[in-house]
Amino acid sequence: MYDYNLHTRPIPEAILSLSAVIITHNAATQLQDCLRSLSFCDEILLVDSGSSDATVQIAKSAGVRVIQQDWLGYGPQKRLAVEQAMHDWVLCVDADERIGDTLRENIIAELKAPRARAYAVARCNRFLGRWLRHGEGYPDWCLRLFDRRAAQWSSDPVHEKVETVTDVARLGGDMLHDSAETLDRYLEKQNRYTSLQAEKLFAAGRRVSVLRLVISPLARFFKFYLLRRGFLDGIAGLVHVSIGCMNSFNKYAKLMELQNSTRMDKVQE
């Protein structure tokens, strides 16, 4: 087992203090490698939403500061975590993500003399046993390193994003994302996401036509499988892009269902 005790690690001199922030729920099988990749940070804060496995014990034994918080949704949960961090500069990482060596060195170097107050990093996704290097799987640019005085997570319950009015720079190196989940669980998660997306669009007054329902997944396939060469990632790339296209179709089909349900209610009145 690795020694993750943060009190024994060397701290770089003349560098801005950095808090790594993680939200978790039953992440024991993934957390140790994540913590190991964050050992260069001045603080690691973990906000847990009632894990029933060893997530909290693993974190505490590593010297990580742990806060318990009932689930608020992805955006609100991450907002709270950032607000509770000790330092203004934060690095937001999920439990199934790791900071690669090159990215780590670039973060350390950048914090000595920052060019910006918000940075996007390239996320490399592992899918069906293969690291995707094309399509929508790479580079999956994510804004994860920022000064919280200039940026913050959105309040979206799903597909949350960091919002900022400042310029966003990019850092070299990869953040490795390996969820290690089965295809069945991945599809279940995508089904939940598309339902939440449809509800959000409907609440915002968005409506969809049959043409949009048909064209959207076709356009997505053309963009990511052909233009962005998802075909170079083999079967894994084909499946990944195809699921993305299915998600687009399902999202608008669910939105159409909400539209029709509201229309029928009005007719019955």
Secondary structure as the mmCIF struct_conf table of DSSP 4:
data_model
#
loop_
_struct_conf.conf_type_id
_struct_conf.id
_struct_conf.beg_label_comp_id
_struct_conf.beg_label_asym_id
_struct_conf.beg_label_seq_id
_struct_conf.end_label_comp_id
_struct_conf.end_label_asym_id
_struct_conf.end_label_seq_id
HELX_RH_3T_P HELX_RH_3T_P1 LEU A 6 THR A 8
BEND BEND1 ARG A 9 ARG A 9
BEND BEND2 GLU A 13 ALA A 14
STRN STRN1 LEU A 18 THR A 24
BEND BEND3 HIS A 25 ASN A 26
HELX_RH_AL_P HELX_RH_AL_P1 ALA A 28 SER A 37
TURN_TY1_P TURN_TY1_P1 LEU A 38 PHE A 40
BEND BEND4 CYS A 41 ASP A 42
STRN STRN2 GLU A 43 ASP A 48
BEND BEND5 SER A 49 SER A 49
BEND BEND6 SER A 52 ALA A 54
HELX_RH_AL_P HELX_RH_AL_P2 THR A 55 SER A 61
TURN_TY1_P TURN_TY1_P2 ALA A 62 GLY A 63
STRN STRN3 ARG A 65 GLN A 68
HELX_RH_AL_P HELX_RH_AL_P3 TYR A 74 GLN A 84
BEND BEND7 MET A 86 ASP A 88
STRN STRN4 TRP A 89 CYS A 92
TURN_TY1_P TURN_TY1_P3 ALA A 95 ASP A 96
STRN STRN5 GLU A 97 ILE A 99
HELX_RH_AL_P HELX_RH_AL_P4 ASP A 101 GLU A 110
TURN_TY1_P TURN_TY1_P4 LEU A 111 LYS A 112
BEND BEND8 ALA A 113 ALA A 113
BEND BEND9 ARG A 115 ARG A 115
BEND BEND10 ARG A 117 ARG A 117
STRN STRN6 ALA A 118 PHE A 127
TURN_TY1_P TURN_TY1_P5 LEU A 128 GLY A 129
STRN STRN7 ARG A 130 TRP A 131
BEND BEND11 HIS A 134 HIS A 134
TURN_TY1_P TURN_TY1_P6 GLY A 135 PRO A 139
STRN STRN8 ASP A 140 ASP A 147
TURN_TY1_P TURN_TY1_P7 ARG A 148 ALA A 150
STRN STRN9 ALA A 151 TRP A 153
BEND BEND12 PRO A 157 HIS A 159
STRN STRN10 VAL A 162 THR A 164
BEND BEND13 VAL A 165 THR A 166
STRN STRN11 ALA A 169 HIS A 177
HELX_RH_AL_P HELX_RH_AL_P5 LEU A 183 ALA A 203
TURN_TY1_P TURN_TY1_P8 ALA A 204 GLY A 205
HELX_RH_AL_P HELX_RH_AL_P6 VAL A 210 PHE A 221
HELX_RH_PI_P HELX_RH_PI_P1 PHE A 222 LEU A 227
TURN_TY1_P TURN_TY1_P9 ARG A 228 ARG A 228
HELX_RH_3T_P HELX_RH_3T_P2 GLY A 230 ASP A 233
HELX_RH_AL_P HELX_RH_AL_P7 GLY A 234 GLN A 268
#
